[in-house]
Amino acid sequence: MPVAKIDKKGRILLPKEIRDKMNIKPGEEFLVADVDENAVILKRIDVRKMLEDLIEKAKSIDLENLEREIEEEGNRIARRRYKISD
């Protein structure tokens, strides 16, 4: 198992064999999650692809229906909070 060291700026260089095996290129982005005090997980992400997917999904949203649902939910919460009956 390859070993990596952290430098003074907090950077970790992934070993070449891992970069080659996973076809990791300079500039790629990763999410970093701490599992516990001795372990982290790196997950490769493609921010551009994520944004493109979100934009595509947003195109199919019915804004009038969304506005109506938001208003209904707001009214429901207000009725419950201020103990107003229907």
Beta strands, then each sheet from edge to edge (+ up, - down):
strand 1: 29-36
strand 2: 39-45
sheet 1: 1+ 2-
end
